Structure formats: C-alpha cells, structure tokens
C-alpha cells in the first residue's frame, strides 16, 4: 500500500503582537498545490521512508499551536496518520538545495541538454528502455537498480541525453516541478508574515 501526504500551509497573525497573542491559521490545503507521491522527497523533507539525506524536519509531530483548520482535517485522518511534522519557510529558505546525498543512488539518472548547453537533471529511472540498449543490459533488476552494479560516475551518452550513475542533490529529490507551487505560496505569504510566520504542517497515511 502506498503512502500519501496531507497537510496545510499555515500563516501566523500577527507577527507584530506579543508571542502569547499570536495565532496560526490554515491558509491553504496543500492538496491544491501538490498531488504527487515521491518517497525520496517525503524522506528528504520529513524522514518518511528511507532517504539518502538528513531529513529537514524529521517526525516533529503537530505543532502545539497548530491551526484549527489543520487540526480539524488531521482529525479525519488521525487513526491512520503517520509521520506528522512541520517546517517553516525560514528553514526551507535556508536549505542547501545543492547538497549531495550521502550515498550513490540505486536509480539511474537522466540528464538533458539545456538551452545553455549544460546537462540538466531530467529524472530518476527515466528512459530505461534506451539505457538498456546503450548499456547492453537485459536483466530488469539491473536496469532498475543500475547504481548497484555500475561505479559512481559511469555515463552513457545518447545525443542530447546523458545517463549517469551518481548521487542525488536535494533539489533533485524535491524538484521544483513537483513542489514549486507549494514553495511559491509559502514565499508569497512570507513576504507578508515573515519567514518564521509561515509553515507547512503535514502528515501521511499508509
């Protein structure tokens, strides 16, 4: 059975008040912004499932001052919820997204040439039929776990495509193509409420 993510982006009103008077509100249900299921992203962000990265916000639980909107939605999942956690925009904005993973990825990485001629990350275990032809591989287990059978740095070029064995960067594990809408809303809210006044509160079902 798969694991899915749920949660809210919250903002705090009002950051100019005394701490005891501040209150968090649910700004938007993240299902309007993200509908993927990437275990490597879940791991890199929140420590759910194995990850080659140090999780940014590992199983923190719900915030003690969680918004009533978030708490109400969480209540419909609480019997099945796992891995609840939260992270502020301040933490996300300070993250080193170019950080390399601690170990070589089992999955093959595909790169494609960008407009400036540089190789740009395209995906993990994409284009596997073509890779199998280039590498002369027939065993599906080897195709899907090429990082276990080829040394780090091994490459196969195919015109404007490149297949490589290597380590993920954190931004490859949590790509803007999937998470950009979440980050954009948080960034916009932070411009009004401050980086520490916006957070993402999540949980998982599985």
C-alpha positions as CSV (number, residue, x, y, z in Angstrom):
1,X,0.0,0.0,0.0
2,X,1.3,3.4,-0.9
3,X,1.8,6.5,1.3
4,X,0.3,9.9,0.5
5,X,0.9,13.3,2.0
6,X,-1.7,15.6,3.5
7,X,-1.4,19.0,5.2
8,X,-1.8,22.7,5.3
9,X,0.3,25.8,4.7
10,X,-0.3,27.9,7.8
11,X,0.5,31.6,8.5
12,X,0.7,33.4,11.8
13,X,-1.3,36.5,12.6
14,X,0.1,38.8,13.8
15,X,3.9,38.7,13.9
16,X,4.0,42.2,15.5
17,X,2.0,41.1,18.5
18,X,3.4,39.6,21.7
19,X,4.1,35.9,21.3
20,X,1.2,35.0,23.6
21,X,-1.3,36.8,21.3
22,X,-0.2,35.3,18.0
23,X,-2.4,32.7,16.3
24,X,-1.8,30.4,13.4
25,X,-4.4,30.0,10.6
26,X,-4.7,27.4,7.9
27,X,-4.1,29.3,4.7
28,X,-4.5,26.5,2.0
29,X,-4.8,22.8,1.9
30,X,-1.7,21.5,0.2
31,X,-3.7,19.1,-1.9
32,X,-4.5,22.1,-4.1
33,X,-0.8,22.5,-4.7
34,X,0.8,19.1,-4.6
35,X,-0.7,15.7,-5.6
36,X,2.4,13.6,-6.1
37,X,3.8,10.6,-4.3
38,X,7.6,10.7,-4.2
39,X,9.1,8.7,-1.4
40,X,12.5,10.2,-1.9
41,X,11.0,13.7,-1.4
42,X,9.0,12.6,1.6
43,X,12.2,11.2,3.1
44,X,14.4,14.2,2.3
45,X,11.9,16.6,3.8
46,X,10.2,14.7,6.7
47,X,12.0,11.4,7.2
48,X,9.1,9.3,5.9
49,X,10.6,6.2,4.1
50,X,14.3,5.7,3.7
51,X,16.3,8.7,2.4
52,X,19.9,9.3,1.4
53,X,19.6,12.7,3.0
54,X,19.3,14.1,6.5
55,X,15.6,14.9,6.8
56,X,14.9,18.6,7.2
57,X,12.0,18.1,9.7
58,X,12.0,14.5,11.0
59,X,8.8,13.4,12.7
60,X,8.3,16.6,14.8
61,X,4.6,15.9,15.3
62,X,1.9,18.5,15.1
63,X,2.9,22.0,16.4
64,X,1.5,22.6,19.8
65,X,-0.2,25.8,18.4
66,X,-1.5,24.1,15.3
67,X,-4.3,26.0,13.5
68,X,-7.9,24.9,14.0
69,X,-8.2,24.3,10.2
70,X,-5.3,21.9,10.2
71,X,-6.4,20.2,13.4
72,X,-9.9,19.6,12.0
73,X,-8.6,18.0,8.8
74,X,-6.0,15.9,10.7
75,X,-8.8,14.6,12.9
76,X,-10.4,12.9,9.9
77,X,-7.1,11.0,9.4
78,X,-5.7,10.7,12.9
79,X,-6.4,6.9,13.2
80,X,-4.4,6.3,10.0
81,X,-1.9,9.2,10.2
82,X,1.8,8.6,10.5
83,X,4.9,10.9,10.3
84,X,3.3,14.2,11.3
85,X,5.7,17.1,11.1
86,X,6.1,20.7,10.2
87,X,8.7,23.1,8.8
88,X,8.8,26.9,8.5
89,X,9.6,28.9,5.4
90,X,12.6,30.3,7.3
91,X,14.1,26.7,7.4
92,X,13.2,26.0,3.8
93,X,14.7,29.2,2.5
94,X,18.0,28.5,4.4
95,X,18.2,24.9,3.0
96,X,21.2,24.0,0.8
97,X,19.3,22.5,-2.1
98,X,22.6,21.6,-3.9
99,X,23.6,19.3,-1.0
100,X,24.6,15.9,-2.4
101,X,23.3,12.7,-0.9
102,X,25.4,10.6,1.4
103,X,25.4,7.6,-0.9
104,X,25.2,6.7,-4.6
105,X,21.6,6.5,-5.8
106,X,20.4,3.0,-6.8
107,X,18.4,4.6,-9.6
108,X,19.8,5.7,-12.9
109,X,19.8,9.5,-13.5
110,X,18.9,11.0,-16.9
111,X,20.1,14.4,-18.0
112,X,19.2,16.5,-21.0
113,X,21.0,19.5,-22.5
114,X,19.6,22.8,-21.5
115,X,19.4,25.9,-23.7
116,X,22.9,27.0,-22.5
117,X,24.3,23.6,-23.4
118,X,24.8,22.3,-19.9
119,X,23.4,19.0,-18.7
120,X,20.2,19.4,-16.6
121,X,18.7,16.7,-14.4
122,X,15.6,15.2,-16.0
123,X,14.7,12.3,-13.7
124,X,15.4,9.1,-12.0
125,X,14.9,5.8,-13.9
126,X,13.5,7.6,-16.9
127,X,14.3,6.4,-20.5
128,X,15.2,2.9,-19.2
129,X,14.5,1.2,-22.5
130,X,17.0,3.3,-24.2
131,X,19.5,2.9,-21.4
132,X,19.2,-0.8,-21.6
133,X,20.1,-0.7,-25.3
134,X,23.1,1.6,-24.7
135,X,24.4,-0.5,-21.8
136,X,23.6,-3.9,-23.3
137,X,21.6,-4.8,-20.2
138,X,18.7,-7.3,-20.3
139,X,18.1,-8.1,-16.6
140,X,15.3,-5.9,-15.4
141,X,16.8,-5.9,-11.9
142,X,20.0,-4.4,-13.3
143,X,18.1,-1.8,-15.3
144,X,16.0,-0.5,-12.3
145,X,18.9,-0.7,-9.9
146,X,21.8,0.3,-12.1
147,X,23.5,2.2,-9.3
148,X,24.2,-1.1,-7.6
149,X,26.0,-2.7,-10.5
150,X,27.9,0.2,-12.0
151,X,30.5,2.5,-10.4
152,X,29.6,6.1,-9.5
153,X,30.3,8.4,-12.4
154,X,29.6,5.8,-15.2
155,X,28.0,7.6,-18.1
156,X,26.2,6.6,-21.3
157,X,25.7,9.5,-23.9
158,X,22.9,9.5,-26.3
159,X,22.9,12.7,-28.4
160,X,21.4,15.4,-26.2
161,X,20.6,12.9,-23.5
162,X,23.0,11.5,-20.8
163,X,22.5,8.6,-18.4
164,X,24.7,8.6,-15.3
165,X,25.3,6.8,-12.1
166,X,25.6,9.3,-9.3
167,X,24.3,10.9,-6.2
168,X,21.1,12.9,-5.9
169,X,21.2,16.6,-5.0
170,X,18.5,17.6,-2.5
171,X,16.8,19.7,-5.2
172,X,16.7,16.7,-7.5
173,X,14.9,14.7,-4.7
174,X,12.5,17.6,-4.1
175,X,12.1,19.1,-7.6
176,X,10.5,22.4,-8.3
177,X,8.4,20.7,-11.0
178,X,6.6,18.9,-8.2
179,X,6.9,21.3,-5.2
180,X,7.3,24.7,-6.9
181,X,3.6,25.6,-6.3
182,X,4.0,24.9,-2.6
183,X,7.1,26.9,-2.3
184,X,5.6,29.8,-4.3
185,X,2.6,30.1,-2.0
186,X,4.8,29.9,1.1
187,X,7.2,32.5,-0.3
188,X,4.3,34.9,-1.1
189,X,2.8,34.5,2.4
190,X,6.3,35.0,4.0
191,X,6.5,38.4,2.2
192,X,3.6,39.5,4.4
193,X,4.0,37.5,7.6
194,X,7.8,36.9,7.7
195,X,9.8,33.8,7.0
196,X,9.2,32.5,10.5
197,X,5.5,33.2,10.3
198,X,4.7,30.7,7.5
199,X,5.0,26.9,7.9
200,X,4.0,23.7,6.2
201,X,2.3,21.1,8.5
202,X,2.0,17.6,7.1
203,X,1.1,14.0,7.9
204,X,1.0,10.8,5.9
205,X,-1.4,7.9,5.5
206,X,-0.2,4.5,4.9
